[in-house]
């Protein structure tokens, strides 16, 4: 029968996990910058993807902007009436 292996921590369970996650984030960032600036550069593909992403998100941005405008108008109207603004 195997004996259960007890896990030992360098600092504590929470701190060890924090530093492990921090290292993973650092490694991802370092790998990104290493790969981002390594030739060959495909500028045409970057332009095509940026256009595609922008075109597909245009409707969402429009609806979100409209809703934010309505909320802003409804919230600022009482304050502006104090200064003499009318509809």
C-alpha positions in Angstrom: 0.0 0.0 0.0 1.4 3.4 -1.0 1.9 6.1 1.6 0.3 9.5 0.7 2.8 12.0 -0.4 2.6 15.3 1.5 3.1 18.4 -0.6 5.6 20.8 0.8 5.5 24.5 0.0 8.3 27.0 -0.3 6.4 29.8 1.3 2.7 28.9 1.6 0.2 27.3 -0.7 -1.3 30.6 -1.8 2.0 32.4 -2.3 3.5 29.5 -4.2 0.4 29.5 -6.5 0.6 33.3 -7.0 4.3 33.1 -8.0 3.6 30.1 -10.3 0.8 32.1 -12.0 2.9 35.2 -12.2 5.7 33.2 -14.0 3.2 31.7 -16.4 2.0 35.3 -17.3 5.6 36.5 -17.7 6.5 33.5 -19.9 3.5 34.2 -22.1 4.3 37.9 -22.4 8.0 37.1 -23.2 7.0 34.5 -25.8 4.6 37.0 -27.4 7.2 39.7 -27.8 9.8 37.2 -29.0 7.4 35.9 -31.7 5.9 39.3 -32.6 9.1 40.9 -33.7 10.6 37.9 -35.5 10.6 38.0 -39.3 8.9 37.3 -41.7 6.3 40.0 -41.2 2.9 39.5 -43.0 1.6 43.1 -43.2 -1.1 42.2 -45.7 -2.5 39.5 -43.4 -2.5 42.0 -40.4 -4.5 44.5 -42.5 -6.9 41.9 -43.7 -7.6 40.6 -40.1 -7.9 44.1 -38.7 -10.4 45.0 -41.4 -12.4 41.7 -40.8 -12.5 42.2 -37.0 -13.5 45.8 -37.3 -16.2 45.0 -39.8 -17.7 42.2 -37.7 -17.7 44.3 -34.5 -19.2 47.4 -36.1 -22.8 46.5 -35.3 -22.0 45.6 -31.7 -20.1 49.0 -31.2 -23.1 50.9 -32.8 -25.7 49.3 -30.5 -23.5 49.7 -27.4 -22.9 53.4 -28.3 -26.6 54.0 -28.8 -27.5 52.4 -25.4 -24.8 54.3 -23.6 -26.1 57.5 -25.2 -29.6 56.8 -24.0 -28.5 56.1 -20.5 -26.2 59.2 -20.4 -29.1 61.3 -21.6 -31.6 60.0 -19.0 -29.1 60.4 -16.2 -27.9 63.9 -17.1 -31.3 65.5 -17.9 -32.3 66.2 -14.3 -29.0 67.9 -13.6 -29.2 70.0 -16.8 -32.7 71.1 -16.0 -31.3 72.8 -12.9 -29.3 75.1 -15.2 -32.3 75.9 -17.4 -32.0 73.3 -20.2 -35.2 72.2 -21.8 -36.1 69.3 -24.1 
